Amino acid sequence: MTKLAELTYRAVLDPRAWLQRWTPAAVPARYAPHHAALVELPDPGHAQVRVVWRGSAKTTLTRGFIGWLCERRHVRGILLVRATGSDTRGDREALERICQARGLPHEIDGEQNRMIINGVPVWFRTPGGAVRGINWTNPATAEVVRPDLCVIDDLETRESARSKHQTAVIETWLFSDALQCGEQAHPMRTIMLGTPITPTCLISKAMRQEPPFDRWDDPLVVPMLNDKGEPNWPEMYDPDLRSSIPAITLATEYDLETLPPGELYFPARLTWWTETPKQCRLWVGVDPAGDGEDSTGIAAVTLRQDVGLHVVDAIGWDGLASQMPLQVAAFVRRLEQNGHTVAGVLFEANQGAWQWPARETRDLLAPITVQTAPPKLSKGERAIPVTLWHQNGWLSLSPHLRGSTLDSEMHSFTLSEQTLSGHDDVFDAAMWAAGVATQGHTVKPPTARTGQVA
């Protein structure tokens, strides 16, 4: 038997071989052992979460699995749930290419966001989409078909995974609507695939088998490295990855550790306390606040080859909002009096309400550049790139900041974006300044250094 004939024979029984036979350019030449478990069909009425690290080819395999199921007609209908509309479009286009390569009959119903593959309907939905009562009438038999397999691939975006409210809304939709759209005669099978983003996202809850996932089958969890520290997929392992991404990202998305909510972004033991070099070029970040609200956070950061990212000074100011520009200007002038050069000041400010302090500060500090930028990421997401500098030993604070508001906020900031004091204004100002100092975090830190500066 030729290799091609053998592969064709195995493709009947194995979706991995099916993909290699019909779309060889789109799949790995060699699979990892756990890939077989990713494409197993659960028993009717059973559900399982399957968690693998980023870059493990789960979406490629999932698409091929769906094509294989439709060819073999092992299911009546499939509900494929993805986080965004662009994800569903990508799946639909990929399945169309797979069908063309295999020669499977298929048609797309854009109005219903549905594809019919070899007589099997595949519905594409995002969280909150209409799923109640979805059905397809087979024109050949007049039989009404509802989905009896739900495949959930990367259910949440980073934004929704970091919002307890959005997570709760998605969970309600999933269990109340999506998983109830089958029919009693054909109990729904469910496969949920993904990678944890936060300790409270749905994939993390499913890994821990917390309600409402407590009745699901035992989860499949495959991290990048096994218990012996060996790569689970040697052909695709990048040994440099572990030193080039933040520790939090590595732990959650590659090692698949569902870190508890109290896990810290910046453990104090990794912070260097270093005297500020003379005549630094500084960037100042400002997190403004109004009367009776949080403090206005102000922080100055430099980037130098000898100390890396270094916080020169940082304060939290609780006075009248009307005097905020004067306080920011005074902070900057003190830095200049100490021999430093301030390259620019960046205010966190949405359009409208918080534009005025930046304008007034600009008048007070001319010709120093004063700019505003609206927040596009959560506080936690803004901080994640800086954790890479911190874990490699290239984030330091001036010793006079020991016991300061910045010390308290930074060294108690958790994955739930909480601090010991309940405030994070000075910490956030430092993150804004660090973003500017590192050109939006595009400047990579040097290799890790060891030891601690007292």
C-alpha positions, 0 to 999 in steps of 0.5 A, a space after each residue: 500500500 502506498 503512503 497516499 493510499 494508507 493516508 486515505 484509508 486512515 482518513 476515514 477513521 481519523 480527522 487528523 489524517 483526513 486533514 493531512 490527506 486533503 489539506 496538507 499545506 494547512 496542517 502540521 506534518 506531525 501531530 502531538 499526542 494530545 491532538 487525538 483527544 482534541 478531535 474526539 466526539 463526546 457521547 450524547 449528552 456529555 460536555 467537556 472543556 479542552 484547554 491547550 496553550 496558545 499556538 497549539 493548532 486547536 482552531 485548525 484541528 477544530 475546523 478540520 474536525 467539523 469538516 470530517 464530521 460532516 463528511 462522515 455524518 456523525 452528527 445531525 447539526 453543529 453549532 459553532 460558537 466563537 468570540 467575535 464576528 471576524 472569528 466566525 467569518 474566518 471559520 466559514 471561509 476556512 471550511 469553504 476552502 476545506 470543502 473545495 479541497 475535499 470536493 464536499 458539496 456545500 452552500 452558504 446561507 448568509 442570512 442565517 449565518 449558516 453553512 450546509 456541508 454534505 447535508 449537515 447544517 453548521 450554524 455560526 454564532 457569537 455570544 448573545 446571538 440568536 440561537 433559540 429555535 434554530 433549525 434547518 429543513 432537509 429538502 430531500 427528506 423534509 426532516 427538521 434538523 437542530 444542532 446536536 453538537 456545540 463546539 465552543 472555540 475561544 468564547 471570550 475576548 480579552 475585554 470580556 474575560 476581564 469583565 465580571 459582568 460580561 463573563 456573567 452575561 456570556 455564561 447565562 447565554 451559553 447555558 440558557 440559550 446555546 446549550 438548550 437549542 437541541 432536541 430531546 431525541 438527540 441530546 446535545 454534545 458539547 466541546 469547549 476549547 480555549 486558553 485561560 486569560 484571567 482567573 475568572 473567565 469561563 474557561 478558567 471556571 470550567 478548568 476548575 469545574 466550578 458551577 455550572 461546569 461541575 457536571 461536565 466530564 473531567 477537563 482535558 488540560 494540556 500545557 506547553 510543558 509537561 510535568 517533567 518540563 518537556 515540551 508537549 509538542 516538540 516540533 513546535 516548541 520555541 525555547 526562547 518564548 519563556 523569556 520573551 513574554 510577561 510572566 502572567 501571560 506565560 502562566 495563564 496562556 502557556 502553562 495553563 495555571 488558573 492563577 487565583 485572584 490574589 496573584 500579584 502583577 509586581 511581587 516586591 521581591 523582584 523590584 530593584 531599589 536603585 538610586 536615581 542616576 543624575 541628569 535623566 531624560 524623563 517622561 511624566 504620566 498623569 492619571 487625573 481625578 476630580 474633587 472628592 474622587 480618587 487622587 491625581 496620580 503623577 509619576 516620572 519614569 526614565 529608561 536607561 541602559 544601566 537601570 532599565 525602567 526606573 521610577 524617579 518620583 511619584 506622588 498622589 495629590 488629593 487637593 482641588 481639581 482646579 489646582 491640579 495643573 499647578 501641582 503637575 507643573 510644580 512636580 515637573 519643575 522640581 525634577 528640572 531643578 534636580 538636573 533632569 530633562 522632562 521630555 514630555 507629559 502624558 495625561 490619561 484623558 477621554 475627550 471632554 471632561 479631562 482635556 482642560 487640565 492638560 491644556 492648562 498644564 501645557 500653558 504652564 510648562 511650555 515648551 515641554 510637550 503635554 499630550 492626552 491619550 484616551 485609555 484603550 486598554 484596562 489598567 491591568 492590560 496596560 501593566 502587563 508589558 511592564 511585568 516583563 521588565 520587572 520579571 527580568 530585573 529591569 524595573 527599579 524604584 528610587 529608594 525614597 519611594 519605599 512606603 509611598 503610595 506607589 510602593 503600596 499600589 504597585 506591590 499589591 496590584 492583583 490580577 483582579 486589578 485590586 490593590 491593598 488600598 483600593 486605589 491605583 492612581 499613582 500606579 496607573 500614572 507610572 504605567 502611562 509614563 512607562 508606556 511612553 518611555 518604552 515607545 509603547 512597550 516596543 523596546 524589549 528589556 535586556 536579558 534577565 539579571 540577578 541579584 537585588 539592589 538594596 
